[in-house]
Structure formats: C-alpha cells, structure tokens
Amino acid sequence: MGSKLDVKAARFGANCAALQVLMAALRVSEDEIRLGGGAKAAEAQKAKGRLTVRERLALLLDEGNEFLELGLWAAHGMYGEYGGAPAAGVVTGLGRVSGRLCMIVANDATVKAGAFFPMTAKKVLRAQTIALENRIPTLYLVDSAGVFLPLQEDVFPDTDDFGRVFRNNAVMSSLGVPQITAIMGMCVAGGAYLPVMTDTVLMTEGSGLFLAGPSLVQAAIGQKTDAEELGGAAMHAEISGTVDFKEPNDHLCLARLRSLVGKIGSPAKAPFSVVGYDAAKDAPKYAAEDLYGLIDPDPAKAASNVYDMREVIARIVDRSEFDEYKADFGRTVLCGYARIGGRAVGIVANQKVHQSQTVAVGPQAGEKRTEFGGVIYTESAQKAARFIMDCNQSLVPLIFLHDVNGFMVGKDAEWSGIIRAGAKMVSAVSTSVVPKITVIVGGSFGAGHYAMCGKAYDPRFLFAWPTARYAVMSGASAANTLAEVRAKQMERGGKVLSDAEKKALHDEIKSSYDAQADPRYGAARLWIDSIIDPVKTREVLMTALEAASLNPEVARFNPGVLQT
C-alpha cells in the first residue's frame, strides 16, 4: 500500500513537535516511577546485601533485548496518604531469558518493603492472566513483606485480590505453564504460599520464608526464635526441604535462574500462519517516526484529528502490504489482512477520514451522504462482524486500532438497523477465539470501545498511545451534558446562574472529565497494559504476537445467535 502523508505540511510538523513534548514529559515521569521508593530506600536494600529490583532485572534478562514493561503506571497518583506506591511496588513485563520469552513478576522492596497494596495484587493478577492465556513461562522474584495491613480489606478477601494469586499458581501449573520462583528477601505470611505453589523454588542466603515472623510467633505461641532458624535458606534447604536451590547471593541466584530457564522444554506452538521473517526485507516501507505527525495530542483539538488510518497500518505491517477487505463498503471501519513480524494478522481499524457513501435503507435510501470519520455506521459494523468471523474461521489473530467516537445515532441510523448491526459486531468480538490485541491510538469512546475489543472483551494485550482518550464520551460532550443538568438542578433550588458561572461550571466538569480520559489515569488502574511510544508500535505488537503463539490451544469458534 502507498502513502499520501505529507511530512512537509505545517500541521504534520506541529503535531510532531507537540507529541515530542508530551513523550519527553512521559519519559521523565516514567524514570521517576522506576526509582521506586527512592535513593534512601535503595541504599537500605543494598545494606542488606541485596540488589534493587531493576538491578536484578538487568542481570536476569538477556543483554540487548528490550523489556516490554507492563503496568508501569499502576497506582500512579494513588495512595497519597501512605506516601504513594510507585508502579504498585512490583515490576511486571515480558522479557527474554536464555532466549525464552518469559513473564517477569518482581517485587520492589524499596516500596513499603514490597508490601501488597490493592493495585499490587491486581497488577500481579493481570500478569498471571496474560501468562495463563498465552502459556508464557513465568518467573517470580519475591521480596515482599506481604499484605499492606492498613488496606487489608481491599487486598485480602475478594475474587480479584491477593488470594487469587495462589489459585492462579495452581491453575497455571495444571496447564503446564512453567513457573519458577527466586526468594530474594522476605517472603512472609500469605505471600509464603506463592513460591511453594510454583514448580521450582530458589532462595538466597539471608532471605526469609515463613507463615509468621519471629515476633508474631512469640506473640501467638510464646516461642522465641530468630528469623534464620525459623525460616532461613539453610533451614528450608536442609530441614524442611521446601527450596530446591539455595544460593549465596542475588548474583548467583539469578545466574542459576537463567540456567534453569534455558533448560525448559519447548511446547507446541499455536496453529497461526507464520512465514520466514527477514527484519530488513520485511520492514515497512515508511518510517515509524512519521506516526508522530498524525495526531494533535491536545484533547481540545481532538475533533481536528482527521487522518487516514491506512498511514498507521502502512508503518506497522510487513512490507507495508495490506489486503483490504470490502474496501468500498462500510468505509469508516477498515478491515484487512497483513503480516507483522512474519505472523498473519487481521486488522480492524477506525478510519478517521470522512467518507462518501450511498444510503442503502431508510428515509434517504439511494442518496449520497457524508459519513464522519471515527464513527461506526451500520455498514461498517456489518463488515467488521463478518471479517472478525472470517479471521476466526481461518485462525488469524486480530489487531484492533482504536480512534472511535462511537456508533452513529439518529433516525437514518435507527432505520438502517444500527443497533442490530452493532450487536452483531459486539457478539463477534465477544465470541472470538483467536488472540485479540488492542491499540488505542486516539479516542475510544462509548460502545465503540466495546465493539473494538475494549478491556471487557478479553484482549490478550491492551496498549495505548499517549494520544489516547478513554471514556464513555469526549470531555467536551460530557461537559455540555453534565453542566446543563447541574445548572438546572441549581436553578430548581432557587439559584440563577450567570453566564460566567455556567462557563466556570462547564470548564470544571470538562477538566475533571479530560483528566479521567487521559491514558495515564487508565494505566494507573490497569485498564491499559502499557502506554507505548507510537514509534515502537510494530515491535510491541511483534512481541505480543510471539507471546500469543505460545498457546497451542484454540477453542472451537461458536458465534452463537447473531442478529441478521
């Protein structure tokens, strides 16, 4: 496919400059998050003879291979009354160890001694869910004081809380997903179950593994004992037999872990189409850096972000080759086949360029109309539903690229059966059995988010560009609606608002709504797995597709009853 993107246009240059400023600010914030509990806490960790979590990862991961960190923004802006919890006190992500793609779950002991906040549990569970769905070998670096007691009611009891971690350990093991744990610090109380629920356990000298520490044991049964005698590495290696490998320090423990990963067998791969891949010959024809010029990151200018989504596709697929499906029908949603890193994919993407379409049914049947980019019309939904079903029939993984305002409304849309067509698309997404990977490029609003495989529709991964906006509706639309409702409530109470007061109310609501639609807000709550640099979209998708190919089991596709 060709490219018509004018990289010399003033708008392109302005968008590039604005997005580079935003990316620079994001990188500064991410670097701050990676510092965990800060320099003082890191020094305290080293004083115990232990490495920090980032130092451990540097030794564990293959040199020269990038770590795809997931959930970095988790808990961002949360738990301020407790001093915060950068990255929720745990590092998760996909990295290569001894040549094998692995899921890493590593406690950061510089953040409240690695204690589990509510978002810590949810972040570990998300990592396990990804590992389980894709059958990814999982490595745990444990250094945790257990549940953060002031918030125990939000960590301990529910189905998506701390206890689910151990349940997942057992389920993953039963399905043959390799799990190896390295205990590299404290492993206390309920957290002591995690390593023992995995397949192989390593432990460094000076670490502790016990259901109750010395103080609690003395309080509970009056027995006095020190930590080493109660649950040190020597005791568990020589007496209880709980650990499989006792190692003198972090460095040798990580070396042993790398050695063990290198000896894991290779299971059957998923039956998805893959061809020999040559990084040079199969690279896209156009520079990934061009993606910076497509979208103005200012939320106030979102309406002016009219661009051809084919320009995005041309910069992420092999050789920029895209077999577009029903190209002249339902034009506000693009569908088609391509390869990414040699792996076949089906792409469902919102087209942001306005389209001219002949009306099929309804009051204006036979007439030409302009269809707004980013809006899903009846024909677009019908096309997408059929394409998604075809991909399931042919065992082709699906990539969803979001910049969607929602479904079309109004009499013409209702007469054409927009609800029925939308239900068909949502049903096809819901019952899809092939891997689904979602990238929110721009807006992702309302039911359009659902139809394009939002978080509730089980994408294997959900990524977002910094330009993403994620909410029921745009900030401007929400502010107009809510400000009018609030003003009428006040007027019924006897207060008449001036125009200035109405504007102030509108601006306050819009500011709050825009903040909640920001991808950092969603990533803090794990609605988004990772905010990615647009330039790295292709390589991130290649890693995600490789992960998805590790699961050889594909259920029978049974779409159920479809509205026709």
Order of alpha helices (4+ residues) and beta strands (2+ residues): alpha-alpha-alpha-beta-beta-beta-alpha-beta-alpha-beta-alpha-beta-beta-alpha-alpha-alpha-beta-alpha-alpha-beta-beta-beta-beta-beta-beta-alpha-beta-beta-alpha-alpha-beta-alpha-beta-beta-alpha-alpha-alpha-beta-alpha
